[in-house]
Amino acid sequence: MSARKRKRKDVKRSLRLTQIRSTIGFPEDQGRTIRALGLGKINSTIDQVDNPAVRGMIFKVKHLVKVEEI
């Protein structure tokens, strides 16, 4: 394995999540997903590690959040 492949594997990708809509009027489990992601108020922003678990949560509430890769 070359050094370049190892180096690229060690780099953690991140996602910047911003809540753009309220959870009022949506199912309760979507509100709990927003809280689990670390959001809770409109225009609040957090950085999350990009992994399959976080991607699954984002997919569930994709209509409530804006996602940017950083």
PyMOL Python script that loads the backbone (N, CA, C, O; Angstrom):
from pymol import cmd

cmd.read_pdbstr("""\
ATOM      1  N   MET A   1       0.848  -1.180   0.000  1.00  0.00           N
ATOM      2  CA  MET A   1       0.000   0.000   0.000  1.00  0.00           C
ATOM      3  C   MET A   1       0.889   1.238   0.000  1.00  0.00           C
ATOM      4  O   MET A   1       1.792   1.360   0.828  1.00  0.00           O
ATOM      5  N   SER A   2       0.639   2.128  -0.903  1.00  0.00           N
ATOM      6  CA  SER A   2       1.469   3.322  -0.989  1.00  0.00           C
ATOM      7  C   SER A   2       1.090   4.326   0.097  1.00  0.00           C
ATOM      8  O   SER A   2       0.008   4.249   0.678  1.00  0.00           O
ATOM      9  N   ALA A   3       1.984   5.256   0.358  1.00  0.00           N
ATOM     10  CA  ALA A   3       1.742   6.278   1.377  1.00  0.00           C
ATOM     11  C   ALA A   3       0.566   7.166   1.001  1.00  0.00           C
ATOM     12  O   ALA A   3      -0.165   7.638   1.872  1.00  0.00           O
ATOM     13  N   ARG A   4       0.385   7.390  -0.276  1.00  0.00           N
ATOM     14  CA  ARG A   4      -0.706   8.255  -0.725  1.00  0.00           C
ATOM     15  C   ARG A   4      -2.073   7.653  -0.379  1.00  0.00           C
ATOM     16  O   ARG A   4      -2.969   8.371   0.067  1.00  0.00           O
ATOM     17  N   LYS A   5      -2.235   6.357  -0.579  1.00  0.00           N
ATOM     18  CA  LYS A   5      -3.504   5.717  -0.256  1.00  0.00           C
ATOM     19  C   LYS A   5      -3.768   5.744   1.246  1.00  0.00           C
ATOM     20  O   LYS A   5      -4.895   5.992   1.674  1.00  0.00           O
ATOM     21  N   ARG A   6      -2.747   5.493   2.039  1.00  0.00           N
ATOM     22  CA  ARG A   6      -2.935   5.538   3.486  1.00  0.00           C
ATOM     23  C   ARG A   6      -3.289   6.931   3.949  1.00  0.00           C
ATOM     24  O   ARG A   6      -4.150   7.099   4.814  1.00  0.00           O
ATOM     25  N   LYS A   7      -2.640   7.927   3.388  1.00  0.00           N
ATOM     26  CA  LYS A   7      -2.889   9.299   3.800  1.00  0.00           C
ATOM     27  C   LYS A   7      -4.326   9.708   3.480  1.00  0.00           C
ATOM     28  O   LYS A   7      -4.984  10.343   4.305  1.00  0.00           O
ATOM     29  N   ARG A   8      -4.813   9.358   2.312  1.00  0.00           N
ATOM     30  CA  ARG A   8      -6.162   9.725   1.918  1.00  0.00           C
ATOM     31  C   ARG A   8      -7.191   9.031   2.806  1.00  0.00           C
ATOM     32  O   ARG A   8      -8.244   9.603   3.089  1.00  0.00           O
ATOM     33  N   LYS A   9      -6.908   7.825   3.240  1.00  0.00           N
ATOM     34  CA  LYS A   9      -7.831   7.080   4.075  1.00  0.00           C
ATOM     35  C   LYS A   9      -7.945   7.690   5.472  1.00  0.00           C
ATOM     36  O   LYS A   9      -9.002   7.600   6.096  1.00  0.00           O
ATOM     37  N   ASP A  10      -6.875   8.308   5.969  1.00  0.00           N
ATOM     38  CA  ASP A  10      -6.875   8.896   7.303  1.00  0.00           C
ATOM     39  C   ASP A  10      -7.655  10.195   7.380  1.00  0.00           C
ATOM     40  O   ASP A  10      -8.045  10.605   8.474  1.00  0.00           O
ATOM     41  N   VAL A  11      -7.895  10.850   6.265  1.00  0.00           N
ATOM     42  CA  VAL A  11      -8.574  12.143   6.261  1.00  0.00           C
ATOM     43  C   VAL A  11     -10.061  11.923   6.518  1.00  0.00           C
ATOM     44  O   VAL A  11     -10.714  11.174   5.791  1.00  0.00           O
ATOM     45  N   LYS A  12     -10.596  12.571   7.545  1.00  0.00           N
ATOM     46  CA  LYS A  12     -12.015  12.478   7.878  1.00  0.00           C
ATOM     47  C   LYS A  12     -12.769  13.568   7.122  1.00  0.00           C
ATOM     48  O   LYS A  12     -12.441  14.751   7.220  1.00  0.00           O
ATOM     49  N   ARG A  13     -13.782  13.152   6.371  1.00  0.00           N
ATOM     50  CA  ARG A  13     -14.608  14.123   5.668  1.00  0.00           C
ATOM     51  C   ARG A  13     -15.683  14.615   6.616  1.00  0.00           C
ATOM     52  O   ARG A  13     -16.131  13.881   7.497  1.00  0.00           O
ATOM     53  N   SER A  14     -16.093  15.854   6.435  1.00  0.00           N
ATOM     54  CA  SER A  14     -17.098  16.445   7.301  1.00  0.00           C
ATOM     55  C   SER A  14     -18.229  17.024   6.475  1.00  0.00           C
ATOM     56  O   SER A  14     -18.077  17.324   5.291  1.00  0.00           O
ATOM     57  N   LEU A  15     -19.359  17.171   7.129  1.00  0.00           N
ATOM     58  CA  LEU A  15     -20.533  17.788   6.535  1.00  0.00           C
ATOM     59  C   LEU A  15     -20.968  18.933   7.425  1.00  0.00           C
ATOM     60  O   LEU A  15     -20.954  18.810   8.649  1.00  0.00           O
ATOM     61  N   ARG A  16     -21.351  20.031   6.829  1.00  0.00           N
ATOM     62  CA  ARG A  16     -21.907  21.165   7.572  1.00  0.00           C
ATOM     63  C   ARG A  16     -23.418  21.130   7.363  1.00  0.00           C
ATOM     64  O   ARG A  16     -23.902  21.214   6.234  1.00  0.00           O
ATOM     65  N   LEU A  17     -24.151  21.006   8.459  1.00  0.00           N
ATOM     66  CA  LEU A  17     -25.609  20.923   8.413  1.00  0.00           C
ATOM     67  C   LEU A  17     -26.210  22.197   8.965  1.00  0.00           C
ATOM     68  O   LEU A  17     -25.780  22.699  10.003  1.00  0.00           O
ATOM     69  N   THR A  18     -27.210  22.720   8.267  1.00  0.00           N
ATOM     70  CA  THR A  18     -27.933  23.906   8.709  1.00  0.00           C
ATOM     71  C   THR A  18     -29.419  23.585   8.667  1.00  0.00           C
ATOM     72  O   THR A  18     -29.935  23.145   7.640  1.00  0.00           O
ATOM     73  N   GLN A  19     -30.105  23.805   9.779  1.00  0.00           N
ATOM     74  CA  GLN A  19     -31.547  23.583   9.800  1.00  0.00           C
ATOM     75  C   GLN A  19     -32.231  24.758   9.120  1.00  0.00           C
ATOM     76  O   GLN A  19     -32.016  25.908   9.503  1.00  0.00           O
ATOM     77  N   ILE A  20     -33.056  24.477   8.110  1.00  0.00           N
ATOM     78  CA  ILE A  20     -33.690  25.548   7.345  1.00  0.00           C
ATOM     79  C   ILE A  20     -35.196  25.625   7.552  1.00  0.00           C
ATOM     80  O   ILE A  20     -35.823  26.610   7.162  1.00  0.00           O
ATOM     81  N   ARG A  21     -35.785  24.597   8.160  1.00  0.00           N
ATOM     82  CA  ARG A  21     -37.215  24.599   8.420  1.00  0.00           C
ATOM     83  C   ARG A  21     -37.490  24.100   9.831  1.00  0.00           C
ATOM     84  O   ARG A  21     -36.684  23.379  10.420  1.00  0.00           O
ATOM     85  N   SER A  22     -38.639  24.495  10.361  1.00  0.00           N
ATOM     86  CA  SER A  22     -39.070  24.048  11.677  1.00  0.00           C
ATOM     87  C   SER A  22     -39.570  22.609  11.609  1.00  0.00           C
ATOM     88  O   SER A  22     -39.988  22.137  10.552  1.00  0.00           O
ATOM     89  N   THR A  23     -39.523  21.919  12.742  1.00  0.00           N
ATOM     90  CA  THR A  23     -40.035  20.558  12.803  1.00  0.00           C
ATOM     91  C   THR A  23     -41.527  20.534  13.147  1.00  0.00           C
ATOM     92  O   THR A  23     -42.133  19.463  13.181  1.00  0.00           O
ATOM     93  N   ILE A  24     -42.118  21.690  13.400  1.00  0.00           N
ATOM     94  CA  ILE A  24     -43.546  21.756  13.717  1.00  0.00           C
ATOM     95  C   ILE A  24     -44.343  21.306  12.500  1.00  0.00           C
ATOM     96  O   ILE A  24     -44.102  21.760  11.382  1.00  0.00           O
ATOM     97  N   GLY A  25     -45.280  20.423  12.730  1.00  0.00           N
ATOM     98  CA  GLY A  25     -46.121  19.926  11.650  1.00  0.00           C
ATOM     99  C   GLY A  25     -45.568  18.691  10.959  1.00  0.00           C
ATOM    100  O   GLY A  25     -46.197  18.162  10.042  1.00  0.00           O
ATOM    101  N   PHE A  26     -44.411  18.229  11.382  1.00  0.00           N
ATOM    102  CA  PHE A  26     -43.817  17.020  10.829  1.00  0.00           C
ATOM    103  C   PHE A  26     -43.863  15.928  11.893  1.00  0.00           C
ATOM    104  O   PHE A  26     -44.030  16.225  13.076  1.00  0.00           O
ATOM    105  N   PRO A  27     -43.717  14.673  11.485  1.00  0.00           N
ATOM    106  CA  PRO A  27     -43.770  13.583  12.470  1.00  0.00           C
ATOM    107  C   PRO A  27     -42.738  13.748  13.592  1.00  0.00           C
ATOM    108  O   PRO A  27     -41.656  14.299  13.392  1.00  0.00           O
ATOM    109  N   GLU A  28     -43.106  13.255  14.769  1.00  0.00           N
ATOM    110  CA  GLU A  28     -42.268  13.414  15.957  1.00  0.00           C
ATOM    111  C   GLU A  28     -40.888  12.785  15.786  1.00  0.00           C
ATOM    112  O   GLU A  28     -39.902  13.306  16.308  1.00  0.00           O
ATOM    113  N   ASP A  29     -40.809  11.663  15.056  1.00  0.00           N
ATOM    114  CA  ASP A  29     -39.513  11.007  14.888  1.00  0.00           C
ATOM    115  C   ASP A  29     -38.550  11.868  14.076  1.00  0.00           C
ATOM    116  O   ASP A  29     -37.337  11.756  14.252  1.00  0.00           O
ATOM    117  N   GLN A  30     -39.056  12.718  13.198  1.00  0.00           N
ATOM    118  CA  GLN A  30     -38.183  13.624  12.454  1.00  0.00           C
ATOM    119  C   GLN A  30     -37.631  14.710  13.370  1.00  0.00           C
ATOM    120  O   GLN A  30     -36.481  15.121  13.217  1.00  0.00           O
ATOM    121  N   GLY A  31     -38.427  15.172  14.310  1.00  0.00           N
ATOM    122  CA  GLY A  31     -37.937  16.129  15.299  1.00  0.00           C
ATOM    123  C   GLY A  31     -36.851  15.523  16.161  1.00  0.00           C
ATOM    124  O   GLY A  31     -35.866  16.188  16.481  1.00  0.00           O
ATOM    125  N   ARG A  32     -37.022  14.253  16.545  1.00  0.00           N
ATOM    126  CA  ARG A  32     -36.000  13.573  17.340  1.00  0.00           C
ATOM    127  C   ARG A  32     -34.722  13.366  16.531  1.00  0.00           C
ATOM    128  O   ARG A  32     -33.621  13.418  17.081  1.00  0.00           O
ATOM    129  N   THR A  33     -34.865  13.133  15.235  1.00  0.00           N
ATOM    130  CA  THR A  33     -33.685  12.980  14.377  1.00  0.00           C
ATOM    131  C   THR A  33     -32.914  14.289  14.289  1.00  0.00           C
ATOM    132  O   THR A  33     -31.684  14.291  14.339  1.00  0.00           O
ATOM    133  N   ILE A  34     -33.630  15.401  14.158  1.00  0.00           N
ATOM    134  CA  ILE A  34     -32.980  16.725  14.138  1.00  0.00           C
ATOM    135  C   ILE A  34     -32.208  16.941  15.431  1.00  0.00           C
ATOM    136  O   ILE A  34     -31.073  17.415  15.398  1.00  0.00           O
ATOM    137  N   ARG A  35     -32.807  16.600  16.574  1.00  0.00           N
ATOM    138  CA  ARG A  35     -32.131  16.763  17.866  1.00  0.00           C
ATOM    139  C   ARG A  35     -30.901  15.843  17.951  1.00  0.00           C
ATOM    140  O   ARG A  35     -29.869  16.239  18.492  1.00  0.00           O
ATOM    141  N   ALA A  36     -31.010  14.633  17.425  1.00  0.00           N
ATOM    142  CA  ALA A  36     -29.890  13.685  17.461  1.00  0.00           C
ATOM    143  C   ALA A  36     -28.727  14.178  16.604  1.00  0.00           C
ATOM    144  O   ALA A  36     -27.569  13.889  16.904  1.00  0.00           O
ATOM    145  N   LEU A  37     -29.029  14.914  15.550  1.00  0.00           N
ATOM    146  CA  LEU A  37     -27.971  15.487  14.717  1.00  0.00           C
ATOM    147  C   LEU A  37     -27.295  16.679  15.393  1.00  0.00           C
ATOM    148  O   LEU A  37     -26.217  17.097  14.971  1.00  0.00           O
ATOM    149  N   GLY A  38     -27.918  17.231  16.435  1.00  0.00           N
ATOM    150  CA  GLY A  38     -27.336  18.362  17.141  1.00  0.00           C
ATOM    151  C   GLY A  38     -27.959  19.688  16.763  1.00  0.00           C
ATOM    152  O   GLY A  38     -27.448  20.747  17.128  1.00  0.00           O
ATOM    153  N   LEU A  39     -29.061  19.636  16.035  1.00  0.00           N
ATOM    154  CA  LEU A  39     -29.753  20.862  15.633  1.00  0.00           C
ATOM    155  C   LEU A  39     -30.969  21.056  16.523  1.00  0.00           C
ATOM    156  O   LEU A  39     -31.206  20.243  17.417  1.00  0.00           O
ATOM    157  N   GLY A  40     -31.739  22.101  16.307  1.00  0.00           N
ATOM    158  CA  GLY A  40     -32.929  22.316  17.120  1.00  0.00           C
ATOM    159  C   GLY A  40     -33.609  23.632  16.839  1.00  0.00           C
ATOM    160  O   GLY A  40     -34.803  23.783  17.100  1.00  0.00           O
ATOM    161  N   LYS A  41     -32.875  24.582  16.314  1.00  0.00           N
ATOM    162  CA  LYS A  41     -33.456  25.888  15.990  1.00  0.00           C
ATOM    163  C   LYS A  41     -33.147  26.206  14.532  1.00  0.00           C
ATOM    164  O   LYS A  41     -32.122  25.783  13.996  1.00  0.00           O
ATOM    165  N   ILE A  42     -34.029  26.945  13.908  1.00  0.00           N
ATOM    166  CA  ILE A  42     -33.820  27.334  12.517  1.00  0.00           C
ATOM    167  C   ILE A  42     -32.540  28.162  12.421  1.00  0.00           C
ATOM    168  O   ILE A  42     -32.261  28.996  13.284  1.00  0.00           O
ATOM    169  N   ASN A  43     -31.773  27.924  11.370  1.00  0.00           N
ATOM    170  CA  ASN A  43     -30.489  28.568  11.077  1.00  0.00           C
ATOM    171  C   ASN A  43     -29.358  28.136  12.008  1.00  0.00           C
ATOM    172  O   ASN A  43     -28.278  28.725  11.965  1.00  0.00           O
ATOM    173  N   SER A  44     -29.576  27.126  12.846  1.00  0.00           N
ATOM    174  CA  SER A  44     -28.452  26.599  13.628  1.00  0.00           C
ATOM    175  C   SER A  44     -27.612  25.716  12.712  1.00  0.00           C
ATOM    176  O   SER A  44     -28.141  25.003  11.860  1.00  0.00           O
ATOM    177  N   THR A  45     -26.296  25.774  12.900  1.00  0.00           N
ATOM    178  CA  THR A  45     -25.357  25.067  12.030  1.00  0.00           C
ATOM    179  C   THR A  45     -24.399  24.240  12.876  1.00  0.00           C
ATOM    180  O   THR A  45     -23.928  24.691  13.920  1.00  0.00           O
ATOM    181  N   ILE A  46     -24.115  23.025  12.414  1.00  0.00           N
ATOM    182  CA  ILE A  46     -23.146  22.159  13.076  1.00  0.00           C
ATOM    183  C   ILE A  46     -22.318  21.442  12.023  1.00  0.00           C
ATOM    184  O   ILE A  46     -22.714  21.354  10.861  1.00  0.00           O
ATOM    185  N   ASP A  47     -21.165  20.932  12.439  1.00  0.00           N
ATOM    186  CA  ASP A  47     -20.330  20.096  11.579  1.00  0.00           C
ATOM    187  C   ASP A  47     -20.401  18.675  12.100  1.00  0.00           C
ATOM    188  O   ASP A  47     -20.224  18.433  13.294  1.00  0.00           O
ATOM    189  N   GLN A  48     -20.659  17.739  11.207  1.00  0.00           N
ATOM    190  CA  GLN A  48     -20.737  16.326  11.558  1.00  0.00           C
ATOM    191  C   GLN A  48     -19.744  15.545  10.711  1.00  0.00           C
ATOM    192  O   GLN A  48     -19.441  15.933   9.582  1.00  0.00           O
ATOM    193  N   VAL A  49     -19.240  14.448  11.254  1.00  0.00           N
ATOM    194  CA  VAL A  49     -18.383  13.544  10.499  1.00  0.00           C
ATOM    195  C   VAL A  49     -19.249  12.825   9.469  1.00  0.00           C
ATOM    196  O   VAL A  49     -20.373  12.420   9.766  1.00  0.00           O
ATOM    197  N   ASP A  50     -18.722  12.671   8.268  1.00  0.00           N
ATOM    198  CA  ASP A  50     -19.453  12.012   7.197  1.00  0.00           C
ATOM    199  C   ASP A  50     -19.313  10.499   7.338  1.00  0.00           C
ATOM    200  O   ASP A  50     -18.253   9.939   7.060  1.00  0.00           O
ATOM    201  N   ASN A  51     -20.394   9.838   7.774  1.00  0.00           N
ATOM    202  CA  ASN A  51     -20.420   8.385   7.860  1.00  0.00           C
ATOM    203  C   ASN A  51     -21.826   7.897   7.519  1.00  0.00           C
ATOM    204  O   ASN A  51     -22.754   8.704   7.452  1.00  0.00           O
ATOM    205  N   PRO A  52     -22.000   6.605   7.305  1.00  0.00           N
ATOM    206  CA  PRO A  52     -23.313   6.105   6.889  1.00  0.00           C
ATOM    207  C   PRO A  52     -24.444   6.391   7.876  1.00  0.00           C
ATOM    208  O   PRO A  52     -25.575   6.623   7.450  1.00  0.00           O
ATOM    209  N   ALA A  53     -24.174   6.383   9.167  1.00  0.00           N
ATOM    210  CA  ALA A  53     -25.223   6.648  10.153  1.00  0.00           C
ATOM    211  C   ALA A  53     -25.734   8.074  10.036  1.00  0.00           C
ATOM    212  O   ALA A  53     -26.941   8.313  10.047  1.00  0.00           O
ATOM    213  N   VAL A  54     -24.813   9.014   9.925  1.00  0.00           N
ATOM    214  CA  VAL A  54     -25.198  10.421   9.787  1.00  0.00           C
ATOM    215  C   VAL A  54     -25.899  10.649   8.452  1.00  0.00           C
ATOM    216  O   VAL A  54     -26.875  11.397   8.383  1.00  0.00           O
ATOM    217  N   ARG A  55     -25.408  10.011   7.393  1.00  0.00           N
ATOM    218  CA  ARG A  55     -26.055  10.141   6.081  1.00  0.00           C
ATOM    219  C   ARG A  55     -27.496   9.634   6.121  1.00  0.00           C
ATOM    220  O   ARG A  55     -28.375  10.215   5.484  1.00  0.00           O
ATOM    221  N   GLY A  56     -27.743   8.554   6.867  1.00  0.00           N
ATOM    222  CA  GLY A  56     -29.096   8.021   6.995  1.00  0.00           C
ATOM    223  C   GLY A  56     -30.015   8.990   7.714  1.00  0.00           C
ATOM    224  O   GLY A  56     -31.170   9.162   7.325  1.00  0.00           O
ATOM    225  N   MET A  57     -29.505   9.624   8.764  1.00  0.00           N
ATOM    226  CA  MET A  57     -30.315  10.611   9.486  1.00  0.00           C
ATOM    227  C   MET A  57     -30.601  11.814   8.597  1.00  0.00           C
ATOM    228  O   MET A  57     -31.714  12.340   8.600  1.00  0.00           O
ATOM    229  N   ILE A  58     -29.605  12.248   7.839  1.00  0.00           N
ATOM    230  CA  ILE A  58     -29.805  13.385   6.934  1.00  0.00           C
ATOM    231  C   ILE A  58     -30.858  13.039   5.884  1.00  0.00           C
ATOM    232  O   ILE A  58     -31.699  13.877   5.558  1.00  0.00           O
ATOM    233  N   PHE A  59     -30.824  11.820   5.353  1.00  0.00           N
ATOM    234  CA  PHE A  59     -31.807  11.411   4.349  1.00  0.00           C
ATOM    235  C   PHE A  59     -33.226  11.498   4.898  1.00  0.00           C
ATOM    236  O   PHE A  59     -34.155  11.868   4.180  1.00  0.00           O
ATOM    237  N   LYS A  60     -33.386  11.158   6.163  1.00  0.00           N
ATOM    238  CA  LYS A  60     -34.711  11.173   6.782  1.00  0.00           C
ATOM    239  C   LYS A  60     -35.268  12.587   6.911  1.00  0.00           C
ATOM    240  O   LYS A  60     -36.481  12.780   6.823  1.00  0.00           O
ATOM    241  N   VAL A  61     -34.400  13.578   7.118  1.00  0.00           N
ATOM    242  CA  VAL A  61     -34.860  14.957   7.325  1.00  0.00           C
ATOM    243  C   VAL A  61     -34.310  15.903   6.252  1.00  0.00           C
ATOM    244  O   VAL A  61     -34.098  17.088   6.509  1.00  0.00           O
ATOM    245  N   LYS A  62     -34.084  15.371   5.058  1.00  0.00           N
ATOM    246  CA  LYS A  62     -33.462  16.171   3.995  1.00  0.00           C
ATOM    247  C   LYS A  62     -34.276  17.407   3.623  1.00  0.00           C
ATOM    248  O   LYS A  62     -33.723  18.369   3.090  1.00  0.00           O
ATOM    249  N   HIS A  63     -35.574  17.395   3.894  1.00  0.00           N
ATOM    250  CA  HIS A  63     -36.427  18.541   3.598  1.00  0.00           C
ATOM    251  C   HIS A  63     -36.327  19.635   4.666  1.00  0.00           C
ATOM    252  O   HIS A  63     -36.864  20.727   4.481  1.00  0.00           O
ATOM    253  N   LEU A  64     -35.650  19.352   5.775  1.00  0.00           N
ATOM    254  CA  LEU A  64     -35.520  20.305   6.879  1.00  0.00           C
ATOM    255  C   LEU A  64     -34.116  20.889   7.013  1.00  0.00           C
ATOM    256  O   LEU A  64     -33.922  21.858   7.745  1.00  0.00           O
ATOM    257  N   VAL A  65     -33.131  20.311   6.313  1.00  0.00           N
ATOM    258  CA  VAL A  65     -31.744  20.735   6.477  1.00  0.00           C
ATOM    259  C   VAL A  65     -31.084  21.033   5.139  1.00  0.00           C
ATOM    260  O   VAL A  65     -31.504  20.551   4.087  1.00  0.00           O
ATOM    261  N   LYS A  66     -30.034  21.848   5.219  1.00  0.00           N
ATOM    262  CA  LYS A  66     -29.157  22.103   4.075  1.00  0.00           C
ATOM    263  C   LYS A  66     -27.823  21.461   4.402  1.00  0.00           C
ATOM    264  O   LYS A  66     -27.329  21.603   5.520  1.00  0.00           O
ATOM    265  N   VAL A  67     -27.233  20.760   3.450  1.00  0.00           N
ATOM    266  CA  VAL A  67     -25.995  20.006   3.679  1.00  0.00           C
ATOM    267  C   VAL A  67     -24.905  20.537   2.742  1.00  0.00           C
ATOM    268  O   VAL A  67     -25.124  20.708   1.542  1.00  0.00           O
ATOM    269  N   GLU A  68     -23.729  20.792   3.319  1.00  0.00           N
ATOM    270  CA  GLU A  68     -22.557  21.202   2.542  1.00  0.00           C
ATOM    271  C   GLU A  68     -21.390  20.319   2.936  1.00  0.00           C
ATOM    272  O   GLU A  68     -21.202  20.028   4.117  1.00  0.00           O
ATOM    273  N   GLU A  69     -20.600  19.888   1.955  1.00  0.00           N
ATOM    274  CA  GLU A  69     -19.387  19.129   2.261  1.00  0.00           C
ATOM    275  C   GLU A  69     -18.256  20.116   2.542  1.00  0.00           C
ATOM    276  O   GLU A  69     -18.083  21.099   1.822  1.00  0.00           O
ATOM    277  N   ILE A  70     -17.488  19.842   3.599  1.00  0.00           N
ATOM    278  CA  ILE A  70     -16.355  20.718   3.921  1.00  0.00           C
ATOM    279  C   ILE A  70     -15.106  19.873   4.075  1.00  0.00           C
ATOM    280  O   ILE A  70     -14.030  20.405   4.347  1.00  0.00           O
TER     281      ILE A  70
END
""", "prot")
cmd.dss("prot")
cmd.show_as("cartoon", "prot")
cmd.util.cbc("prot")
cmd.orient("prot")
